[in-house]
Amino acid sequence: MVLVVWLLLAVGSAVAQRARPVFHNTAPTIAVSSNLLYDATSSVDVAVEYNLKNINPLWKQLTFKLPLTYNSWGLWGSDKFRFLMVQPELRKWVGEPYEGHFFGAHLIYARSNICGRGVSTRYEGDTFGLGVSYGYDFYLAPHWSLEANIGIGYAYSDYSQYGCSNCGDKVGSDHNNYLGPTQAGLSLIYIIK
């Protein structure tokens, strides 16, 4: 998956520079998007991105993105992979917002409830983290674009363990530190002017 995102970033930089409308004085204000990689896992994902130039003209290359991802589905029988995740991100665009390359800094918060196939222990807890990202926005048509991005960072998880997937008998608690990929995205974007 990460290889596909990197391939799109590399190839797209050269290929995707078709005739895009120039937004220099009237930069788009809001974009809405959905990460197709999350959608493929039956997770509901929606994000809103706001151009900060409208708050302060000095921030003309900055946008703020607020994605929300939710999965409430159970898997097989008592198996579940339920979570709610928010990853706010501040982006610095190399050119105009929603055109080409960008770099970002993001925060992570997730609340999860996980019980895997053949495992009698359920894990429930919170994850906090931060990271940096790089991405590229591919122009598709007026108002539409495709974005590929990848991020790395740190996450801390604090969770409780329960003896079975459906009961509430707490058997312990633990924490975990993680350093590695924190974002991978292939998002379809609609730009609202």
N, C-alpha and C positions, 0 to 999 in steps of 0.2 A: 504494500500500500504506500509506504513512504517512498519507494523507488518510483512508483507511478507519479506521485506528486512532484518529485524532483525532475523527472523527465518532462512533465508538462511545463514546469518552470523554465527549463533550459530551452526546449524547442519553442515554446510560446513567446519568449523574448524576441526571437527573430521573426517568427511567422505572424504574430497577432497584431502587428502594427499596420492595420488597414486604416482606411479613412475614418477616423473617429471625430465626432463633433468636438470642436474646441470650446471648453468651458471657462476660459481664463477669467473673464469678468463676471460671469454668472455661474459659478461653480454649483454643482448639485448640492442640495441641502441634506437630503435623507436618502438612504438606500436600505432596502429590506432584502434579506437573503436566507437561504437554507443550505446547510452543509449536506451535500448528497451522500457523503460517507456515513454520517450519522443516520440519515434517512434510510440507507440500505440496511441498517441494523434494527429497523422498526422503532427508532427513537424519534420523537418529535423535536425538531430543531428549527428555531427561528431567531433571526438577529436583526437588530436595527443599528444602522451606522449613521452618525451625525457629523457633518462638516463643521469643525470648530471655527472656521473663518467667519461664520455668522456671529460668533461671540466676540472675537477679537481679530481684526484684520492681520495682526502679526502672526497668527496661527494658521495662515492660509494653506499650509501643507499638512495640517493635522486633522485626523478624524478620530472619533470615539465610537467603538463598536461594542454593543452589548448583546451577546448571544445567550440564549436560554435553551437548554437541552433537557428533555424529560423522557424517561422510559418507565412506564408503570406496568408493563406487561410481564406476566409470569411466563416461564418457558414451558418445560415439560413437567406435568404433575406438580410437585412442590418446589421445583427449581425456579429460581427467580434471579433477575438482574435488574433491579429497580433503582433508579437514581434521578436526582435533579441536580443539574450542573449549570453554573454561571461562570463565564470567563470574560469579564470586561477587559477591553484592550484599547490602548492609545496607539495610534498609527502615525508614522511619519512617512509621507509619500515623497519619492524622489522627484517627481514632477508634480502635475496637478492631481488632486484627490481623484480616486477611481480611474486612474490611468497609469498602467505599468507597475513598476516596482514599489514596494513599501517595506518598512521595518516596523516592528511593534514590540510593545511591552505589555504583558497580560498578567492578571491575577486569576486565581482558580478557587472556586468553592464548589464542593459537591457533597450531597447527602445521599448515602447509598444503603441498600438492603440486598445482600447477595447470598444465595445458596446454590451451590453447583450440583451438577448431576453426580449421583453416587456419593455425595458428601452429606453427612448428617449435621454438620455445623453451619449455622447461619451467621453472617457478619453484618453488623449494622453500625454505621458511623459517619464521621465527617472528614473531608479532605480539604486542606488549605494549601495554596502554593502560588508560585510566580514563575514567569519565564519570559523569553524573548522569542520573536518570530520573524520570519521573512516570507514574503509572498509576491505574487504577480497577478494583476488584473487583466484578463483577456477581453477585448472588445468583441461583442457578438453582433449587436444591432443597437439602434438608438434605444436607450433606457435599459438594455440588457447586457450583462457581462458574465463571465465565468472567472472565478478566482481560485487559484491554487496557493496554499500556504502550509508552512510547517513551523513548528516551534519546539524549543527545548527549555527545560527548567527544572525546578525543584518542587516536590509536593510532600506534605506531611499528612498522614492519615492516623486518626485516633478512632478506634472501633471497639465494639463489644462483641463477644462471641456467645451464641446461644446454642443449647444442646440439640435442638431440632429445628427444622425449617418452619414449623407452624406454631411452636409453643414459645412461651416467654421465659423459660428457665435460663437465666444468665449463668454461664460457666466460666467467664473470664473476660479480660479486656487486654488490649495491646495497642501498639502504635507501629507505624512503618514510615521510613524515610525513603524517598524515591528521587533519583536524578536521571533524567532522560527525556524522551519525546513527551511533550504535553499537548501538542496540537498537530493535527493533520487534517487538511480540509480541501475539498473540491466543492465550491459553493456556487450556486446559481443566484445571481443578484439582479434585482430590479431597482433602477435608480429613479427616485422621485425628484422632479425638479422643483 
